[in-house]
Amino acid sequence: MARKPLVLLGLLGTRLDAGVSAARWDRWRPTVATFSHDDLLIDRFELLHQPRHARLAEQVMADIARVSPETTQRAHPIELPDP
């Protein structure tokens, strides 16, 4: 029996997922780290982010593509009210 595609919804973390220099690979970033598990094959990733954090979302998605090139990704800018 074929396995069902695994789709993951994620919300960009502006603190823990942040990083633009090469040093970002030296620390734990939860969204990117999720794709580093050899026994967890994620077929598609839907990343929700605030429009003002689009650049960070692009960086995180580029890093995910490096560690999990087989994963299809899509970014979804959404406005979230400040609680």
N, C-alpha and C positions, 0 to 999 in steps of 0.2 A: 504494500500500500504506500502510495506517495505521501510524503509529508506535506502538510499545509504550509504555505508561505508564512513566515514570521514577520509581522509588522510591528514596529516599535514607535510609539509617540513619545516625544521628549520635549521638555521645556528648557530653553537655554538658561544656564546659570551665569549671571554676569560677573560673579566673583570667582567661583571655583572653576568655571570653564575658561576664564580669561587667560590671555597670554599671547604675545605676538613675537617675542624673541625666541631663539632656539632653546632657551632655558625652559620653555613651557613643557618640553618633553621630560624634564627632570622632576616634575611634580605631578601629583594625581589630579586629573581633571575628569570628573564623573562621566560626562557624556562620551568623551573619547575612550575612556577606560572600558566602558561597556562593550565596545567593539573589539577589545583585545583578547577576549576569551575564545580560545580555539574550539571549545565545546558548545559555544553559543553562536549559531549562524543566523544572523539577522538579514532577511531578504530586502526589507524596505524600512527606511527611517524617515519619519515625518517630524521635522523640527519646528516647534512653535517659538517665536521670538518677537520681542517688541521691535517695531520698525527702526527705532533709534539705535538698535544693537545689530543692525544688518551686517556690518563689517565683521563683528565678532562671530556671528552665525556663519558667515562665509569661511572664516578661518577654521572654525570647529569642523565644518563639513569637509574642508580640504584635508584636515588632519585625519578625520574618519576615513576618507578615501585612501589615505596612505596605509592605514592599518587594516582596512577591510574593503578592498577595491571591488569586491563582488556585491556590496550593498548599494542599492539604489537609494538616493536621498532626495528629499524635497524640503524646501524651507517655506514656512507660512508666517508672514508678518501679521501679528494681531495686536491690537491695542488692548492693554489690560488696565483697568482703573487702579489707582493707588488705594490700597485698603486703608 
